[in-house]
Amino acid sequence: MNEIFNGIMRGISSLLGLGMVALGGIWILQGLNLAFRVGFMVGDKQWVLWGALLALVGIAQIWWTNSRESYYKGK
């Protein structure tokens, strides 16, 4: 049961990280005025920085989630 829960939580955590990377990419594109040209973020370089930061946090989340060994492995 614990291994199933661990797998589900790893999947959810990886999806959360993937969502952060995707959202960060959208923010970067809007800040550079390359996509979704409607809204307050368009052409504002501040959102390029925030998007890059969010994407890096998402990449770190995915890496951290999938690089750890399972606590229950070997028990």
C-alpha positions as CSV (number, residue, x, y, z in Angstrom):
1,M,0.0,0.0,0.0
2,N,2.8,2.4,0.9
3,E,4.6,1.8,-2.5
4,I,1.4,2.6,-4.4
5,F,0.9,5.8,-2.4
6,N,4.6,6.7,-3.0
7,G,4.1,6.2,-6.8
8,I,1.0,8.2,-6.9
9,M,2.6,11.1,-5.0
10,R,5.7,11.0,-7.3
11,G,3.4,11.3,-10.3
12,I,1.5,14.2,-8.8
13,S,4.7,16.0,-7.9
14,S,6.1,15.4,-11.4
15,L,2.9,16.8,-13.0
16,L,3.1,19.8,-10.7
17,G,6.7,20.4,-11.8
18,L,5.7,20.0,-15.5
19,G,2.9,22.5,-15.0
20,M,5.3,25.0,-13.5
21,V,7.7,24.6,-16.4
22,A,4.8,25.1,-18.9
23,L,3.5,28.2,-17.1
24,G,6.9,29.7,-16.8
25,G,7.4,29.2,-20.6
26,I,4.1,31.0,-21.2
27,W,5.2,33.9,-19.0
28,I,8.5,34.1,-20.8
29,L,6.8,34.2,-24.2
30,Q,4.4,36.8,-23.1
31,G,7.2,38.9,-21.5
32,L,9.1,38.8,-24.8
33,N,5.9,39.7,-26.7
34,L,6.0,36.4,-28.8
35,A,2.8,34.7,-27.8
36,F,-0.6,35.4,-26.3
37,R,-0.5,39.1,-27.0
38,V,-3.4,40.0,-24.8
39,G,-3.0,41.0,-21.1
40,F,-0.9,43.0,-18.7
41,M,2.2,40.8,-19.1
42,V,2.8,41.4,-22.8
43,G,6.1,43.1,-23.5
44,D,7.0,43.5,-19.8
45,K,10.5,42.1,-19.3
46,Q,9.9,41.5,-15.6
47,W,7.7,38.5,-16.6
48,V,10.6,37.0,-18.5
49,L,12.5,36.8,-15.2
50,W,9.6,35.5,-13.2
51,G,8.9,32.9,-15.9
52,A,12.5,31.7,-16.0
53,L,12.5,31.5,-12.2
54,L,9.2,29.5,-12.2
55,A,10.5,27.2,-14.9
56,L,13.7,26.5,-13.0
57,V,11.7,25.7,-9.9
58,G,9.6,23.3,-11.9
59,I,12.7,21.6,-13.3
60,A,14.1,21.3,-9.8
61,Q,10.8,19.8,-8.6
62,I,10.8,17.2,-11.3
63,W,14.5,16.3,-10.7
64,W,14.1,16.1,-6.9
65,T,11.0,14.0,-7.1
66,N,12.5,11.4,-9.5
67,S,16.0,11.3,-8.1
68,R,15.2,10.3,-4.6
69,E,15.1,6.7,-3.5
70,S,11.9,5.3,-2.2
71,Y,11.8,5.1,1.6
72,Y,10.0,1.8,1.3
73,K,12.4,0.2,-1.1
74,G,14.0,-2.8,0.4
75,K,11.6,-3.2,3.3
